[in-house]
Amino acid sequence: MRCQFCQQDVENPCHSTQDMQQRAAHHVDRCENALRHRYGIVSGSTRPDIQGLARS
């Protein structure tokens, strides 16, 4: 099934922005990349920045 956020064919796609943020906080690369793209986070950002978004 194609994920609406990362645009990849995955077995268990994210169903909401919150799903994507939670997976990014747990270092799922495809979700981290989708989150960076969605919020325009610079590629040099660190993972704690992404975790902060997941909690907001």
C-alpha positions in Angstrom: 0.0 0.0 0.0 1.3 3.5 -0.8 1.9 5.8 2.1 0.4 9.3 1.6 3.3 10.9 3.4 6.5 9.2 2.2 5.0 8.1 -1.2 6.6 4.6 -0.7 5.0 1.3 -1.2 4.9 -0.1 2.4 3.1 -2.8 4.3 1.9 -0.5 7.1 1.5 3.1 5.9 1.0 6.1 8.1 -2.7 7.1 8.4 -2.2 10.5 9.9 0.4 13.2 10.4 0.7 12.0 14.0 1.5 8.5 12.9 4.3 9.9 10.7 5.7 12.1 13.5 5.7 9.2 16.0 7.5 6.9 13.6 10.0 9.7 12.8 10.6 10.1 16.5 11.5 6.3 16.5 14.0 6.8 13.7 12.0 5.3 10.8 14.0 6.8 8.0 11.2 7.1 5.5 9.1 8.9 8.0 11.9 11.2 9.1 12.5 12.1 5.4 8.7 12.8 4.9 8.6 14.9 8.0 11.6 16.9 6.9 10.0 17.5 3.5 6.6 18.3 4.9 7.9 20.9 7.4 10.9 22.1 5.3 13.4 21.0 7.9 16.9 21.5 6.6 18.7 18.2 5.9 21.4 19.1 8.5 18.8 19.0 11.3 19.4 16.6 14.1 16.9 13.9 15.2 16.0 15.7 18.5 14.4 18.5 16.4 12.2 15.9 14.7 11.3 14.4 18.1 10.2 17.8 19.3 7.8 18.1 16.3 6.3 14.7 17.2 5.4 15.9 20.7 3.8 19.2 19.5 
